[in-house]
């Protein structure tokens, strides 16, 4: 599988090479838990800024983060448009089609958009700073069966490859005169078969090639496996894991006390 299509970005940062992949996975899970503990846009916005700052500190190119940031903007706009219809508390601002829009409804929608964006960007930074080989080894060290770890790490590399193939097929079909941006929805759905069909067939071919490559290397022939890579916990990993534990406990306690919570009774 071509390494150039992997979402992983090789840089000389300490986050790439000094932090154990198990520690980064724990930090990702801690970020998700803390993100679910708050529904105030200020707290979630600061967390999102911190994750972006971490990605820039890890020397990740802006062009690689840009697609995730653009998607985050769409999530935020969508949440701001939807959630005011369900959250009615707070001062009334204006009325749209007979629906009263409140300040807390808009802020809560902003918070929900920031929460999804935070999780997505955190996962992107995690994948960009953790090589598939180290990820697989880390999962094995955690007790996951080798085939399951290999399947997970292969999926992380497989998705960007299929996405790249989809872009290539789209360009090829446009060159042949296919225009998916014209016509009514049913017509566009019918024409999209010319893209989805080749993408599906290409994905099957890639999966078959991967299976043949693994069989030719004797996958599963031995119960024990060795690795050229070595990972071990360092003092920095212990500090990071301790901070993650403190952050999770603090987030849950603040949630219980209502600190950083804009609308109570709603996740």
N, C-alpha and C positions, 0 to 999 in steps of 0.2 A: 504494500500500500504506500503510495507516495507520501513521503514525510512532509512535503511542501503544503499539503492540504490539511495538516493537523492544526487544531486551534492553538496548540502550545506554541509559545513564542520564546525562543532561546535568548536570554540576556544574562550578563554577568552579575545580576543583583543577588543580594543575600537571601531574598525571599525565594529565589529559584533554587539555590544550591546549599544554603545553610539551614533551612527549616525543613524538618522531616515531613513527608507527605501525610503521615497520620496526624501530625499537629495541624497542618493546613486543613485537613478534612474536619477535625474537631472544631477549628475556628469557624469554618463555614457553617456547621451545624449550630454553633453558638450564635452566630449572626442571625440565622433564621429564627431561633428561639427568642432572641432579644427583639428582633423586628416584630414578631407576633405579640410581644408584651406591651407595645405602645401603639396608640393610634392618634398621636399628635404630630402634625406635619413638621414642627420645628425639630423634634427629637429625631424623626426618621430622616429629615433632610440633612441634619448634621451627620448621621450615620452614613448616609449615602455619600456625602462629601468626604468622609474619612476613608471609605472604601475606594473611592476614586483617587484620593491622595495616595493611598497604598499602592494602587496600580501604577500611578505615575512614578512613585518612588522605586518601584520594581522595573522601571524603564520600559514599560509597555508602550508601544507606539499609539498615538492618538487615533490613527487611521484604523487600527484594529479594535479600539474601544468605541469608535464612532457609531457603528451599526447598533450596538447595544444601547448607546445613549439616545439614538434616534427612536429606537423601540420604546425606551423608557419614557420619552416625551409623549408618544402616542398613548401609552398606558395611563399616564398622568391626565392627559386631556380627556380620555374616555371615562376615567373614574370621576373627574370633576363634573362631567356631564350627567353621569348616571346616579351617583350617590345622593345628591340633593333631593331626589325624588323619594328617598326613603328616610333620610334624617331630617326631622322637622324641628328639632330643638334649636334654640338660639334666636337672636334678633332677626326679624324679617327684613330682607333686602329688596326683593322685587318679585313679580309674579310672571310666570311664563305658561301660556295656555291654561290658565286657571290654577296652576300649581305654584304654591308659595315656596320661594327659594330662601333659605336662611343662611346666615353666616357660618354656623356650625356645619351645615350640610356641605357647603363648598369646601371648608377646611377639612372635613372628614374625607371627602372625595379626594382632595389633594393628598391627604395622609395615606389613603389606600393605594393611590397611584405610586407614591413614593415607596411604600412597603414592597409592592411587586417589583418596582425598579431596583430597589436595594437588593432583593434576593437575586434578581437576574444578573445585575452587575457583579455582585459578590461571587456568584457561580462562574461568571466569565473570567474574573480575575483569578479564581482558583484554578480553572482549567488552563489558562494561559501561563500560569507560573508553575504548574506541576506536569512533568513529562509523563506520558502514558506508561513508560517502563517503571518509573518510580511509583506511580500510582498503583500499578499492578503488584509491585513488590510490597508496598505498604499494606494493601488489602490482604495479601498472603500472610504478612506478619501479624495481622489482626485475626487470623484464623479462617479467612474466607477460602473456600476451595479454589484451586488454581484455575479451573475452567471458568468458574463464575467471575473471578477477577479479570481473566483475559477477556471474557465477553464484555464486561463493563468498560474496560479500557479501550477495547476495539470499537465499541459503540461511540465513545467520545471522539475517536478519530474518524469513524465511518460517516457520521452525520455531516461534518464539514466537507468531506469528499463528495457525498451525494449532492450537497448544496452547490458545490462547484460544477458538478456535472449538469445539474439543472440549469445553471446560468449559461453553460456552453450550449446546451440543447436549445434554450430559448433564443440565443443569438443566431444559431443556425436556422431555426424556423422563421425568425424575423427576416433573415436574408432571403428566404424562399417566399416571402410575402405574407406570412401569417401575422395577423394583428389581433391580439387578444384584448386590446383596449377599445375595440369598436364593436358595435352591435348590442343587442339586448342580452340580459343575463343568460338566457337559455342558449343563445348562439355562442356566447363566450365559453360556456361550460362544454358545449359540444366541441368547439375548436381546441379547448385545453387538452383533449385526449391526445392530440398530436405532440404534446409536450410530456404529459404524465405517462403515456405509454412507454416512450423511450427511456424516461427516467427510471421507471419501475424495472424495465428489462436490464438497464445498466446496473441498477442496484443488485439485482439477482446475479448478474455476471460477476460483480465485485465480491459478493458473498461467496459465490462458488470458487472464485480464485483464492480467496482467503482460506476457505476450507481445504482446498487442494494444497496450498502452501503449508498449512499446519499439519496435514497428514504426511506430506513428504518429509517433514522434520520430526516425525515420530511423536506427535503430541499424544500424551496418555500412555506411552509405552512403558514409562517408569512411574512408580508411585511417588518417588522423591525427586525434587528438582533443585538445581543450583542456579545461581544468578551471578553475572559478572558485576552487577551493582551491589553495593553494600549501603544500607541505611541504618542509622542508630540515633537514639535520642541524645540531645546535647543539653547543656544548661539553659540555652536559649529556648529550647522546646519546653522545658519544665516551666520556665517563666511565662511563656505564651499560654500554655495549658492552664496554669494557675489564674492568669488574667481572664481567660475565657470562662473558667468556673465562677470566678467572682462576678464577672459581667452577667452571666446567666442568673445567678442568685439575686444580684442587685436588681436586674430587670424584673424578675418575678415578684420581688418584694415591693418594688415601686408600682407594679401593676396592681397588687393587692391593696396598696395604700391609695391608689388613684392618682399617683404622680405620673405625668406624661400621658394621661388618658383624657382625650377630648370628649368622647361619648362613652358613658358607662353602659355595661350590659351588651356591648357589641365588640366582637373580636377586632 
